[in-house]
Every structure is written in structure tokens, then in C-alpha cells.
Amino acid sequence: MEVRKTVPIPANLTEAKQQVKTEAVEAQENPVKEESKTTTDQGPAKNNPFDKGKLGAILENAIAGFKQQKRHIEGTLLKQPFEVEENKVKFFLNGELQEHRFAQFKPELIGMLRKKLENYFVEIDFEVKEDAVSEEEKLYTSTDKLAYLSKKSPALKELQKRFGLETDF
């Protein structure tokens, strides 16, 4: 392990500027030291590739663990659909509540995934998508509901005729 030398405290502004210049020159002369900062204490930083299947298996194990710990909200967040693109994972959330909780949970999730995937370059992002129900499918009035149900089950139309049922009253 390398021991860093201490930096003397400058007495005035001129000495401070001079220290900054010497540190900049040393940094240019020794670029190897900058690269070593990206490694961990165990060795070089790991960047094992992963795919959606491998990540899905890890998330299933994590969901089971959260279920045992009675952390159901985190388990629900991990059940959301996601996509993988190189080292980036994007979760698709349903609403503002999930967005808020996911933002709180994100650091823990990143740490867990980096460790399990053995990839220290994993990034997690999320996107809030509203429900995929179109405006046409939202049923507000009784007439709309009856028409929708009649399409699904033609027997309802027969019952309506036989008993003289009406939606408007």
C-alpha cells in the first residue's frame, strides 16, 4: 500500500498557486496513478458482461430475499419491467409513488447488482410510464360499460332484451 505524503499548508496565496501548478505538472507526468484510482483494493475493476436473463435471475433471488425480510415495496419495484443495454439497466415504473421509492432504493440496488453481477460499471435508471390504457378504453358512463361488456359477452345483450334492462334511469 502506498503512503501519501502530506501537503504543507500554504502561508499565502502565491504559495497556494505554486502548489496547484506543481500538482498539475505531477499529474501530467504520472497518468498511471490516475488509472489506478479506478481499481478496487482487490485488483482491477471488474466488468463482466451480463444480459437480461442473468439479471432477471438475480432480481428473482433479491425479490425472494426482500419477501423474507418483509420489504414488499422493494420486491414490487424489482418486479417492474426492465431493459438492459450494455451496462445500463432501465426500469419502467408505474407512477410517482414508485418513482419516489425507487430513487431512495437505487443506491442499495446498485451496490447489490454490482456485487452479484461482478460488474462495477452497472448503471441504473428508471422511466415513469403511465398505464397503457388509452382514453378510448376508459369507461365512464353506464352506457359505455354496457356496450363494452356486450362486446365481450353476447349473452348479456340477450339478457338485456329478455328482461328489458336499461342503463339510463
Secondary structure as a PSIPRED ss2 file (coil, helix, strand):
# PSIPRED VFORMAT (PSIPRED V4.0)

   1 M C   1.000  0.000  0.000
   2 E C   1.000  0.000  0.000
   3 V C   1.000  0.000  0.000
   4 R C   1.000  0.000  0.000
   5 K C   1.000  0.000  0.000
   6 T C   1.000  0.000  0.000
   7 V C   1.000  0.000  0.000
   8 P C   1.000  0.000  0.000
   9 I C   1.000  0.000  0.000
  10 P C   1.000  0.000  0.000
  11 A C   1.000  0.000  0.000
  12 N C   1.000  0.000  0.000
  13 L H   0.000  1.000  0.000
  14 T H   0.000  1.000  0.000
  15 E H   0.000  1.000  0.000
  16 A H   0.000  1.000  0.000
  17 K H   0.000  1.000  0.000
  18 Q H   0.000  1.000  0.000
  19 Q H   0.000  1.000  0.000
  20 V H   0.000  1.000  0.000
  21 K H   0.000  1.000  0.000
  22 T H   0.000  1.000  0.000
  23 E H   0.000  1.000  0.000
  24 A H   0.000  1.000  0.000
  25 V H   0.000  1.000  0.000
  26 E H   0.000  1.000  0.000
  27 A H   0.000  1.000  0.000
  28 Q H   0.000  1.000  0.000
  29 E H   0.000  1.000  0.000
  30 N C   1.000  0.000  0.000
  31 P H   0.000  1.000  0.000
  32 V H   0.000  1.000  0.000
  33 K H   0.000  1.000  0.000
  34 E H   0.000  1.000  0.000
  35 E H   0.000  1.000  0.000
  36 S H   0.000  1.000  0.000
  37 K C   1.000  0.000  0.000
  38 T C   1.000  0.000  0.000
  39 T C   1.000  0.000  0.000
  40 T E   0.000  0.000  1.000
  41 D C   1.000  0.000  0.000
  42 Q C   1.000  0.000  0.000
  43 G E   0.000  0.000  1.000
  44 P C   1.000  0.000  0.000
  45 A C   1.000  0.000  0.000
  46 K C   1.000  0.000  0.000
  47 N E   0.000  0.000  1.000
  48 N C   1.000  0.000  0.000
  49 P C   1.000  0.000  0.000
  50 F C   1.000  0.000  0.000
  51 D C   1.000  0.000  0.000
  52 K H   0.000  1.000  0.000
  53 G H   0.000  1.000  0.000
  54 K H   0.000  1.000  0.000
  55 L H   0.000  1.000  0.000
  56 G H   0.000  1.000  0.000
  57 A H   0.000  1.000  0.000
  58 I H   0.000  1.000  0.000
  59 L H   0.000  1.000  0.000
  60 E H   0.000  1.000  0.000
  61 N H   0.000  1.000  0.000
  62 A H   0.000  1.000  0.000
  63 I H   0.000  1.000  0.000
  64 A H   0.000  1.000  0.000
  65 G H   0.000  1.000  0.000
  66 F H   0.000  1.000  0.000
  67 K H   0.000  1.000  0.000
  68 Q H   0.000  1.000  0.000
  69 Q C   1.000  0.000  0.000
  70 K C   1.000  0.000  0.000
  71 R C   1.000  0.000  0.000
  72 H H   0.000  1.000  0.000
  73 I H   0.000  1.000  0.000
  74 E H   0.000  1.000  0.000
  75 G H   0.000  1.000  0.000
  76 T H   0.000  1.000  0.000
  77 L H   0.000  1.000  0.000
  78 L H   0.000  1.000  0.000
  79 K C   1.000  0.000  0.000
  80 Q C   1.000  0.000  0.000
  81 P C   1.000  0.000  0.000
  82 F E   0.000  0.000  1.000
  83 E E   0.000  0.000  1.000
  84 V E   0.000  0.000  1.000
  85 E E   0.000  0.000  1.000
  86 E C   1.000  0.000  0.000
  87 N C   1.000  0.000  0.000
  88 K E   0.000  0.000  1.000
  89 V E   0.000  0.000  1.000
  90 K E   0.000  0.000  1.000
  91 F E   0.000  0.000  1.000
  92 F E   0.000  0.000  1.000
  93 L E   0.000  0.000  1.000
  94 N C   1.000  0.000  0.000
  95 G C   1.000  0.000  0.000
  96 E H   0.000  1.000  0.000
  97 L H   0.000  1.000  0.000
  98 Q H   0.000  1.000  0.000
  99 E H   0.000  1.000  0.000
 100 H H   0.000  1.000  0.000
 101 R H   0.000  1.000  0.000
 102 F H   0.000  1.000  0.000
 103 A H   0.000  1.000  0.000
 104 Q H   0.000  1.000  0.000
 105 F H   0.000  1.000  0.000
 106 K H   0.000  1.000  0.000
 107 P H   0.000  1.000  0.000
 108 E H   0.000  1.000  0.000
 109 L H   0.000  1.000  0.000
 110 I H   0.000  1.000  0.000
 111 G H   0.000  1.000  0.000
 112 M H   0.000  1.000  0.000
 113 L H   0.000  1.000  0.000
 114 R H   0.000  1.000  0.000
 115 K H   0.000  1.000  0.000
 116 K H   0.000  1.000  0.000
 117 L H   0.000  1.000  0.000
 118 E C   1.000  0.000  0.000
 119 N E   0.000  0.000  1.000
 120 Y C   1.000  0.000  0.000
 121 F C   1.000  0.000  0.000
 122 V C   1.000  0.000  0.000
 123 E E   0.000  0.000  1.000
 124 I E   0.000  0.000  1.000
 125 D E   0.000  0.000  1.000
 126 F E   0.000  0.000  1.000
 127 E E   0.000  0.000  1.000
 128 V E   0.000  0.000  1.000
 129 K C   1.000  0.000  0.000
 130 E C   1.000  0.000  0.000
 131 D C   1.000  0.000  0.000
 132 A C   1.000  0.000  0.000
 133 V C   1.000  0.000  0.000
 134 S C   1.000  0.000  0.000
 135 E H   0.000  1.000  0.000
 136 E H   0.000  1.000  0.000
 137 E H   0.000  1.000  0.000
 138 K C   1.000  0.000  0.000
 139 L C   1.000  0.000  0.000
 140 Y C   1.000  0.000  0.000
 141 T C   1.000  0.000  0.000
 142 S H   0.000  1.000  0.000
 143 T H   0.000  1.000  0.000
 144 D H   0.000  1.000  0.000
 145 K H   0.000  1.000  0.000
 146 L H   0.000  1.000  0.000
 147 A H   0.000  1.000  0.000
 148 Y H   0.000  1.000  0.000
 149 L H   0.000  1.000  0.000
 150 S H   0.000  1.000  0.000
 151 K H   0.000  1.000  0.000
 152 K H   0.000  1.000  0.000
 153 S C   1.000  0.000  0.000
 154 P H   0.000  1.000  0.000
 155 A H   0.000  1.000  0.000
 156 L H   0.000  1.000  0.000
 157 K H   0.000  1.000  0.000
 158 E H   0.000  1.000  0.000
 159 L H   0.000  1.000  0.000
 160 Q H   0.000  1.000  0.000
 161 K H   0.000  1.000  0.000
 162 R H   0.000  1.000  0.000
 163 F H   0.000  1.000  0.000
 164 G C   1.000  0.000  0.000
 165 L C   1.000  0.000  0.000
 166 E C   1.000  0.000  0.000
 167 T C   1.000  0.000  0.000
 168 D C   1.000  0.000  0.000
 169 F C   1.000  0.000  0.000
